[in-house]
């Protein structure tokens, strides 16, 4: 039997799960919002970033991971947040980075272009960035705007892992076709990590899996 490409990440072993629990049980604080490369904090620790189109549930996922309901604030206006937001994780061992949501053009063109340049510069110039997590709404699959960020990560040679959000909203009969579409899209991107994380911030599904993945990155 041939295994499927991009399998779903499995429940971590006890040791990895405990490492994840301990990392996210530590102090997590908002550090700063960055609007220019000169404002980036020192790259002196392991760093992971979260990217996703507006309304994908990124803030909810970050809050679920950290157990802090108000840590990452969801805007009522899609695409409003245009800063790269840094959080300290596990005291001083990790940075967790919330990238601006993409997929909406409500801002003036000049602002959008500046925002895109900052994002490209960040991804290409952050050697301590261990992995990007690209969030995809499980109800909708990979869209063209998601392909753009994946191609950007390819060109920056940043390994990214697909995290499917709102998985509890997908009907069982639609799950296989959704996963097939996502796998087909990921297969075109050399920087894609060959494992998908299925999550639900509302139900808590996949949270311990994602915590352990982050905690075991070297």
VENTAHU-V620294 format. One record per pair of residues at least 24 apart in sequence whose ideal C-beta (glycine too) atoms are under 10 Angstrom apart, sorted by the first residue. I is the first residue (numbers start at 1). GAP is how many residues later the second one is. D is the distance in whole Angstrom. If there is no record, write none. Layout:
i->{I & I}
gap->{GAP & GAP}
d->{D & D}
This chain:
i->{4 & 4 & 4 & 4 & 5 & 5 & 5 & 5 & 5 & 5 & 5 & 5 & 6 & 6 & 6 & 6 & 6 & 6 & 6 & 6 & 6 & 6 & 6 & 6 & 6 & 6 & 7 & 7 & 7 & 7 & 7 & 8 & 8 & 8 & 8 & 8 & 8 & 8 & 8 & 8 & 9 & 9 & 9 & 9 & 9 & 9 & 9 & 9 & 9 & 9 & 9 & 9 & 9 & 9 & 10 & 10 & 11 & 11 & 11 & 11 & 12 & 12 & 12 & 12 & 12 & 12 & 12 & 12 & 13 & 15 & 15 & 16 & 16 & 16 & 16 & 16 & 16 & 16 & 17 & 17 & 17 & 17 & 17 & 18 & 18 & 18 & 19 & 19 & 19 & 19 & 19 & 20 & 20 & 20 & 20 & 20 & 20 & 20 & 20 & 20 & 20 & 20 & 21 & 21 & 21 & 21 & 22 & 22 & 22 & 23 & 23 & 23 & 23 & 23 & 23 & 23 & 23 & 23 & 23 & 23 & 24 & 24 & 24 & 24 & 24 & 24 & 24 & 24 & 24 & 24 & 24 & 24 & 24 & 24 & 24 & 24 & 25 & 25 & 25 & 25 & 26 & 26 & 26 & 26 & 26 & 26 & 26 & 26 & 27 & 27 & 27 & 27 & 27 & 27 & 28 & 28 & 28 & 28 & 28 & 28 & 28 & 28 & 28 & 28 & 28 & 28 & 28 & 29 & 29 & 29 & 29 & 29 & 29 & 29 & 29 & 30 & 30 & 30 & 30 & 30 & 30 & 30 & 30 & 30 & 30 & 30 & 31 & 31 & 31 & 31 & 31 & 31 & 31 & 31 & 32 & 32 & 32 & 32 & 32 & 32 & 33 & 33 & 33 & 33 & 33 & 33 & 33 & 33 & 34 & 34 & 34 & 34 & 34 & 34 & 34 & 35 & 35 & 35 & 35 & 35 & 35 & 36 & 36 & 36 & 36 & 36 & 37 & 37 & 37 & 37 & 37 & 37 & 37 & 39 & 39 & 39 & 39 & 40 & 40 & 40 & 40 & 40 & 40 & 40 & 40 & 40 & 41 & 41 & 41 & 41 & 42 & 42 & 43 & 43 & 43 & 43 & 43 & 43 & 44 & 44 & 44 & 45 & 45 & 45 & 45 & 45 & 45 & 45 & 45 & 45 & 45 & 46 & 46 & 46 & 46 & 46 & 46 & 46 & 46 & 46 & 46 & 46 & 46 & 46 & 46 & 47 & 47 & 47 & 47 & 47 & 47 & 47 & 47 & 47 & 47 & 47 & 47 & 47 & 47 & 48 & 48 & 48 & 48 & 48 & 48 & 48 & 48 & 48 & 48 & 48 & 48 & 48 & 48 & 48 & 48 & 49 & 49 & 49 & 49 & 49 & 49 & 49 & 49 & 49 & 49 & 49 & 49 & 49 & 49 & 49 & 49 & 49 & 49 & 49 & 49 & 49 & 50 & 50 & 50 & 50 & 50 & 50 & 50 & 50 & 50 & 50 & 50 & 51 & 51 & 51 & 51 & 51 & 51 & 51 & 51 & 51 & 51 & 51 & 51 & 51 & 51 & 51 & 51 & 51 & 51 & 51 & 52 & 52 & 52 & 52 & 52 & 52 & 52 & 52 & 52 & 52 & 52 & 52 & 52 & 52 & 52 & 52 & 53 & 53 & 53 & 53 & 53 & 53 & 53 & 53 & 53 & 53 & 53 & 53 & 53 & 53 & 53 & 53 & 54 & 54 & 54 & 54 & 54 & 54 & 54 & 54 & 54 & 54 & 54 & 55 & 55 & 55 & 55 & 55 & 55 & 56 & 56 & 56 & 56 & 56 & 56 & 56 & 56 & 56 & 56 & 56 & 56 & 56 & 56 & 56 & 57 & 57 & 57 & 57 & 57 & 57 & 57 & 57 & 57 & 57 & 57 & 58 & 58 & 58 & 58 & 58 & 58 & 58 & 58 & 58 & 59 & 59 & 59 & 59 & 60 & 60 & 60 & 60 & 60 & 60 & 61 & 61 & 61 & 61 & 61 & 61 & 61 & 61 & 61 & 61 & 61 & 61 & 62 & 62 & 62 & 62 & 62 & 62 & 62 & 63 & 64 & 64 & 64 & 64 & 64 & 64 & 64 & 64 & 64 & 64 & 64 & 65 & 65 & 65 & 65 & 65 & 65 & 65 & 65 & 65 & 65 & 66 & 66 & 67 & 71 & 71 & 72 & 72 & 73 & 74 & 75 & 77 & 77 & 77 & 78 & 78 & 78 & 78 & 79 & 79 & 79 & 79 & 79 & 79 & 79 & 80 & 80 & 80 & 81 & 82 & 82 & 82 & 82 & 82 & 82 & 82 & 83 & 83 & 84 & 84 & 84 & 84 & 84 & 89 & 89 & 90 & 90 & 93 & 94 & 94 & 94 & 94 & 94 & 95 & 95 & 95 & 95 & 96 & 96 & 97 & 97 & 97 & 97 & 97 & 99 & 99 & 99 & 99 & 99 & 99 & 101 & 102 & 102 & 102 & 102 & 102 & 103 & 103 & 103 & 103 & 103 & 103 & 104 & 116 & 116 & 119 & 119 & 119 & 120 & 120 & 120 & 121 & 122 & 122 & 123 & 123 & 123 & 123 & 123 & 123 & 123 & 123 & 124 & 124 & 124 & 124 & 124 & 124 & 125 & 126 & 126 & 129 & 129 & 129 & 130 & 130 & 130 & 130 & 130 & 131 & 131 & 131 & 131 & 131 & 131 & 131 & 131 & 132 & 132 & 132 & 132 & 132 & 132 & 132 & 133 & 133 & 133 & 133 & 133 & 133 & 133 & 133 & 133 & 133 & 134 & 134 & 134 & 134 & 134 & 134 & 134 & 134 & 134 & 135 & 135 & 135 & 135 & 135 & 135 & 135 & 136 & 136 & 136 & 136 & 136 & 136 & 136 & 136 & 136 & 136 & 136 & 137 & 137 & 137 & 137 & 137 & 137 & 137 & 138 & 138 & 138 & 138 & 138 & 138 & 138 & 138 & 138 & 138 & 138 & 138 & 138 & 138 & 138 & 138 & 138 & 139 & 139 & 139 & 139 & 139 & 139 & 139 & 139 & 139 & 140 & 140 & 140 & 140 & 141 & 141 & 141 & 141 & 141 & 141 & 141 & 141 & 141 & 142 & 142 & 142 & 142 & 142 & 142 & 142 & 142 & 142 & 143 & 146 & 146 & 147 & 147 & 147 & 150 & 150 & 150 & 150 & 150 & 150 & 150 & 151 & 151 & 151 & 152 & 153 & 153 & 153 & 153 & 154 & 154 & 154 & 154 & 154 & 155 & 156 & 157 & 157 & 158 & 159 & 159 & 159 & 159 & 159 & 160 & 160 & 160 & 160 & 160 & 161 & 161 & 161 & 161 & 161 & 161 & 161 & 161 & 161 & 161 & 162 & 162 & 162 & 162 & 162 & 162 & 162 & 162 & 162 & 163 & 163 & 163 & 163 & 163 & 163 & 163 & 163 & 164 & 164 & 164 & 164 & 164 & 164 & 164 & 165 & 165 & 165 & 165 & 165 & 165 & 165 & 166 & 166 & 166 & 166 & 166 & 167 & 167 & 167 & 167 & 167 & 167 & 167 & 167 & 167 & 168 & 168 & 168 & 168 & 168 & 168 & 168 & 168 & 169 & 169 & 169 & 170 & 170}
gap->{175 & 176 & 179 & 192 & 178 & 179 & 181 & 182 & 187 & 189 & 190 & 191 & 155 & 156 & 173 & 176 & 177 & 178 & 179 & 180 & 181 & 186 & 187 & 188 & 189 & 190 & 172 & 176 & 187 & 188 & 189 & 156 & 159 & 171 & 187 & 188 & 189 & 190 & 198 & 201 & 152 & 153 & 154 & 184 & 186 & 187 & 188 & 189 & 190 & 197 & 200 & 201 & 203 & 204 & 185 & 199 & 195 & 197 & 198 & 201 & 196 & 197 & 198 & 199 & 200 & 201 & 203 & 204 & 199 & 197 & 201 & 192 & 193 & 195 & 196 & 197 & 199 & 200 & 191 & 192 & 194 & 195 & 198 & 190 & 194 & 197 & 192 & 193 & 195 & 196 & 197 & 45 & 187 & 188 & 189 & 190 & 191 & 192 & 193 & 194 & 195 & 196 & 187 & 190 & 191 & 194 & 68 & 189 & 193 & 42 & 66 & 67 & 68 & 70 & 71 & 188 & 189 & 191 & 192 & 193 & 40 & 41 & 42 & 43 & 44 & 65 & 66 & 70 & 72 & 183 & 184 & 186 & 187 & 188 & 190 & 191 & 41 & 42 & 65 & 186 & 40 & 62 & 63 & 64 & 65 & 66 & 67 & 68 & 39 & 61 & 62 & 63 & 64 & 65 & 34 & 37 & 38 & 39 & 40 & 43 & 59 & 60 & 61 & 62 & 63 & 66 & 68 & 37 & 39 & 42 & 57 & 58 & 59 & 60 & 62 & 38 & 40 & 41 & 42 & 43 & 55 & 56 & 57 & 58 & 66 & 68 & 54 & 55 & 56 & 57 & 58 & 64 & 65 & 66 & 51 & 52 & 53 & 54 & 55 & 56 & 48 & 49 & 50 & 51 & 52 & 53 & 65 & 67 & 49 & 50 & 51 & 52 & 63 & 84 & 88 & 47 & 48 & 49 & 79 & 80 & 83 & 48 & 78 & 81 & 82 & 85 & 47 & 80 & 81 & 84 & 85 & 88 & 89 & 44 & 45 & 47 & 79 & 44 & 46 & 55 & 57 & 78 & 81 & 82 & 85 & 86 & 45 & 47 & 54 & 56 & 53 & 86 & 52 & 82 & 83 & 84 & 85 & 86 & 48 & 51 & 84 & 43 & 44 & 45 & 46 & 47 & 48 & 49 & 50 & 83 & 85 & 43 & 44 & 47 & 48 & 49 & 50 & 82 & 83 & 84 & 85 & 168 & 169 & 171 & 172 & 39 & 42 & 47 & 48 & 49 & 50 & 79 & 80 & 81 & 82 & 83 & 84 & 85 & 170 & 41 & 46 & 47 & 48 & 49 & 80 & 81 & 82 & 83 & 84 & 85 & 113 & 162 & 165 & 166 & 169 & 35 & 36 & 37 & 46 & 47 & 48 & 49 & 50 & 70 & 73 & 74 & 77 & 80 & 81 & 82 & 83 & 84 & 85 & 104 & 109 & 111 & 35 & 46 & 47 & 48 & 49 & 82 & 83 & 84 & 85 & 113 & 160 & 46 & 47 & 48 & 49 & 50 & 51 & 68 & 72 & 81 & 82 & 83 & 84 & 95 & 98 & 99 & 101 & 102 & 109 & 112 & 46 & 47 & 48 & 49 & 50 & 51 & 81 & 82 & 83 & 84 & 85 & 93 & 94 & 97 & 111 & 113 & 25 & 26 & 48 & 49 & 50 & 51 & 81 & 82 & 83 & 84 & 87 & 90 & 92 & 93 & 95 & 96 & 24 & 25 & 26 & 27 & 46 & 47 & 48 & 49 & 50 & 52 & 91 & 24 & 46 & 48 & 49 & 82 & 110 & 45 & 46 & 47 & 78 & 79 & 80 & 81 & 82 & 84 & 87 & 90 & 107 & 108 & 109 & 110 & 78 & 80 & 81 & 106 & 108 & 109 & 112 & 142 & 143 & 144 & 145 & 40 & 41 & 42 & 43 & 75 & 77 & 105 & 107 & 143 & 26 & 39 & 42 & 142 & 105 & 106 & 139 & 140 & 141 & 142 & 37 & 72 & 74 & 102 & 104 & 105 & 138 & 139 & 140 & 145 & 146 & 149 & 25 & 34 & 35 & 36 & 71 & 73 & 139 & 138 & 135 & 136 & 137 & 138 & 139 & 140 & 141 & 142 & 143 & 146 & 147 & 24 & 31 & 134 & 136 & 141 & 142 & 143 & 145 & 146 & 149 & 30 & 145 & 140 & 25 & 27 & 24 & 26 & 25 & 27 & 26 & 27 & 29 & 30 & 24 & 25 & 26 & 28 & 24 & 25 & 26 & 27 & 28 & 33 & 36 & 24 & 26 & 27 & 34 & 25 & 29 & 30 & 32 & 33 & 36 & 37 & 32 & 35 & 31 & 34 & 35 & 38 & 42 & 125 & 126 & 124 & 125 & 122 & 34 & 36 & 120 & 121 & 123 & 31 & 33 & 34 & 35 & 37 & 118 & 25 & 29 & 32 & 35 & 36 & 24 & 33 & 34 & 35 & 36 & 50 & 34 & 43 & 44 & 46 & 47 & 50 & 40 & 41 & 42 & 43 & 45 & 46 & 41 & 32 & 36 & 30 & 33 & 37 & 32 & 35 & 36 & 35 & 34 & 36 & 26 & 29 & 30 & 32 & 33 & 34 & 35 & 37 & 28 & 29 & 31 & 32 & 33 & 34 & 31 & 30 & 32 & 27 & 29 & 30 & 28 & 29 & 84 & 87 & 88 & 27 & 28 & 29 & 30 & 62 & 82 & 83 & 86 & 24 & 26 & 27 & 28 & 29 & 59 & 61 & 27 & 28 & 29 & 30 & 60 & 64 & 66 & 77 & 80 & 81 & 26 & 27 & 28 & 29 & 52 & 55 & 57 & 58 & 59 & 27 & 28 & 29 & 30 & 31 & 62 & 64 & 26 & 27 & 28 & 29 & 30 & 42 & 45 & 46 & 49 & 50 & 60 & 27 & 28 & 29 & 30 & 32 & 33 & 41 & 25 & 26 & 27 & 28 & 29 & 30 & 31 & 32 & 36 & 37 & 40 & 41 & 44 & 58 & 60 & 61 & 62 & 25 & 26 & 27 & 28 & 30 & 31 & 32 & 35 & 39 & 26 & 30 & 38 & 41 & 29 & 36 & 37 & 38 & 39 & 40 & 41 & 43 & 44 & 36 & 39 & 40 & 41 & 42 & 43 & 44 & 46 & 47 & 42 & 36 & 39 & 38 & 41 & 42 & 35 & 36 & 38 & 39 & 40 & 41 & 42 & 37 & 38 & 40 & 39 & 36 & 37 & 38 & 39 & 34 & 35 & 36 & 37 & 38 & 36 & 35 & 33 & 34 & 33 & 31 & 32 & 33 & 34 & 58 & 26 & 29 & 31 & 32 & 33 & 25 & 30 & 31 & 32 & 33 & 34 & 35 & 36 & 49 & 52 & 24 & 27 & 30 & 31 & 32 & 33 & 34 & 35 & 36 & 33 & 34 & 35 & 36 & 43 & 46 & 47 & 50 & 32 & 33 & 34 & 35 & 36 & 41 & 42 & 32 & 33 & 34 & 35 & 36 & 37 & 41 & 33 & 34 & 35 & 36 & 37 & 30 & 31 & 32 & 33 & 34 & 35 & 36 & 38 & 39 & 30 & 31 & 32 & 33 & 34 & 35 & 36 & 37 & 31 & 33 & 34 & 28 & 30}
d->{8 & 9 & 7 & 10 & 6 & 9 & 8 & 6 & 10 & 7 & 10 & 10 & 10 & 7 & 8 & 7 & 5 & 9 & 10 & 5 & 7 & 7 & 9 & 6 & 7 & 5 & 10 & 9 & 8 & 6 & 7 & 9 & 10 & 8 & 7 & 5 & 8 & 5 & 9 & 9 & 8 & 10 & 9 & 10 & 5 & 7 & 5 & 8 & 10 & 8 & 5 & 8 & 9 & 7 & 9 & 8 & 9 & 7 & 6 & 9 & 7 & 6 & 10 & 8 & 4 & 8 & 9 & 8 & 8 & 9 & 9 & 9 & 9 & 9 & 4 & 8 & 7 & 6 & 6 & 9 & 8 & 5 & 9 & 10 & 8 & 9 & 8 & 6 & 9 & 4 & 6 & 9 & 9 & 6 & 8 & 8 & 3 & 4 & 8 & 7 & 4 & 8 & 7 & 7 & 8 & 8 & 8 & 9 & 7 & 10 & 7 & 5 & 9 & 7 & 7 & 7 & 9 & 7 & 4 & 9 & 10 & 6 & 6 & 7 & 10 & 7 & 8 & 10 & 9 & 9 & 9 & 9 & 5 & 10 & 8 & 8 & 10 & 8 & 9 & 10 & 10 & 9 & 7 & 4 & 5 & 10 & 8 & 9 & 10 & 7 & 8 & 8 & 6 & 9 & 9 & 9 & 5 & 8 & 6 & 7 & 6 & 7 & 5 & 8 & 9 & 9 & 7 & 10 & 9 & 8 & 10 & 7 & 5 & 9 & 9 & 10 & 10 & 7 & 8 & 9 & 7 & 8 & 6 & 8 & 10 & 9 & 8 & 4 & 6 & 5 & 10 & 8 & 9 & 10 & 9 & 9 & 8 & 5 & 9 & 10 & 8 & 9 & 4 & 7 & 5 & 8 & 9 & 10 & 6 & 4 & 8 & 7 & 9 & 8 & 8 & 7 & 6 & 8 & 8 & 9 & 7 & 10 & 9 & 10 & 7 & 9 & 10 & 9 & 7 & 5 & 7 & 7 & 10 & 9 & 9 & 9 & 10 & 8 & 8 & 10 & 10 & 10 & 9 & 7 & 8 & 7 & 6 & 9 & 7 & 10 & 10 & 9 & 8 & 9 & 6 & 6 & 4 & 8 & 8 & 9 & 7 & 9 & 9 & 9 & 10 & 7 & 6 & 6 & 6 & 7 & 10 & 9 & 9 & 7 & 5 & 7 & 10 & 7 & 9 & 5 & 9 & 8 & 10 & 6 & 8 & 9 & 9 & 7 & 4 & 8 & 6 & 7 & 9 & 5 & 5 & 6 & 9 & 10 & 9 & 8 & 7 & 8 & 6 & 7 & 10 & 7 & 6 & 5 & 7 & 7 & 9 & 10 & 9 & 6 & 7 & 8 & 10 & 9 & 9 & 8 & 4 & 8 & 5 & 10 & 8 & 8 & 8 & 6 & 9 & 8 & 5 & 7 & 10 & 10 & 9 & 9 & 10 & 8 & 7 & 6 & 6 & 8 & 5 & 8 & 6 & 8 & 10 & 9 & 9 & 5 & 9 & 8 & 7 & 8 & 9 & 6 & 7 & 5 & 7 & 9 & 5 & 9 & 9 & 8 & 8 & 10 & 10 & 8 & 10 & 6 & 8 & 9 & 8 & 7 & 3 & 7 & 8 & 10 & 8 & 8 & 8 & 7 & 9 & 9 & 6 & 5 & 3 & 8 & 10 & 8 & 8 & 8 & 9 & 7 & 5 & 7 & 10 & 8 & 4 & 5 & 8 & 9 & 9 & 4 & 7 & 5 & 5 & 9 & 9 & 9 & 7 & 8 & 9 & 8 & 10 & 7 & 9 & 8 & 9 & 5 & 7 & 5 & 10 & 9 & 10 & 9 & 9 & 10 & 6 & 8 & 7 & 7 & 10 & 10 & 4 & 6 & 10 & 9 & 9 & 6 & 9 & 7 & 8 & 10 & 7 & 9 & 5 & 9 & 8 & 10 & 10 & 8 & 9 & 9 & 8 & 9 & 10 & 10 & 4 & 8 & 10 & 9 & 7 & 7 & 6 & 10 & 6 & 9 & 5 & 9 & 8 & 8 & 8 & 7 & 10 & 6 & 10 & 10 & 9 & 7 & 8 & 9 & 4 & 8 & 10 & 7 & 10 & 9 & 5 & 9 & 10 & 9 & 8 & 9 & 9 & 10 & 6 & 10 & 6 & 6 & 8 & 8 & 9 & 9 & 9 & 9 & 9 & 6 & 10 & 9 & 8 & 9 & 7 & 10 & 10 & 8 & 5 & 7 & 7 & 3 & 7 & 5 & 7 & 9 & 9 & 9 & 7 & 8 & 10 & 7 & 7 & 9 & 8 & 5 & 9 & 10 & 9 & 9 & 9 & 7 & 8 & 6 & 10 & 8 & 10 & 9 & 8 & 9 & 10 & 9 & 7 & 9 & 9 & 10 & 8 & 9 & 10 & 10 & 8 & 8 & 9 & 8 & 9 & 10 & 9 & 8 & 10 & 10 & 10 & 9 & 9 & 6 & 9 & 8 & 6 & 10 & 7 & 9 & 4 & 8 & 9 & 9 & 9 & 10 & 9 & 8 & 7 & 10 & 6 & 9 & 7 & 10 & 9 & 10 & 9 & 6 & 6 & 9 & 4 & 9 & 5 & 10 & 9 & 10 & 8 & 5 & 8 & 8 & 9 & 9 & 8 & 9 & 6 & 9 & 9 & 8 & 9 & 4 & 8 & 8 & 5 & 7 & 6 & 7 & 8 & 8 & 6 & 9 & 5 & 7 & 4 & 7 & 8 & 9 & 7 & 5 & 8 & 5 & 9 & 8 & 10 & 8 & 9 & 9 & 5 & 7 & 6 & 7 & 9 & 9 & 10 & 9 & 10 & 8 & 5 & 8 & 5 & 10 & 10 & 9 & 6 & 7 & 5 & 7 & 10 & 10 & 10 & 6 & 9 & 9 & 9 & 8 & 6 & 6 & 10 & 9 & 10 & 10 & 10 & 4 & 6 & 5 & 5 & 9 & 7 & 5 & 9 & 8 & 6 & 9 & 8 & 10 & 7 & 8 & 9 & 9 & 9 & 6 & 9 & 5 & 6 & 9 & 9 & 8 & 9 & 10 & 9 & 10 & 10 & 9 & 6 & 9 & 9 & 4 & 6 & 9 & 8 & 10 & 7 & 6 & 10 & 8 & 4 & 8 & 10 & 10 & 9 & 9 & 7 & 7 & 8 & 8 & 8 & 8 & 8 & 5 & 10 & 7 & 7 & 9 & 7 & 9 & 9 & 7 & 10 & 5 & 8 & 9 & 5 & 6 & 5 & 8 & 9 & 8 & 9 & 7 & 6 & 10 & 6 & 8 & 5 & 10 & 9 & 8 & 6 & 6 & 7 & 10 & 10 & 8 & 4 & 9 & 7 & 8 & 7 & 9 & 7 & 6 & 9 & 7 & 8 & 10 & 8 & 5 & 7 & 10 & 8 & 5 & 8 & 6 & 8 & 10 & 7 & 9 & 6 & 7 & 5 & 6 & 9 & 10 & 8 & 10 & 9 & 6 & 8 & 7 & 10 & 9 & 8 & 6 & 8 & 8 & 10 & 10 & 5 & 6 & 5 & 10 & 10 & 8 & 6 & 7 & 10 & 9 & 4 & 9 & 6 & 5 & 10 & 7 & 8 & 9 & 10 & 9 & 10}
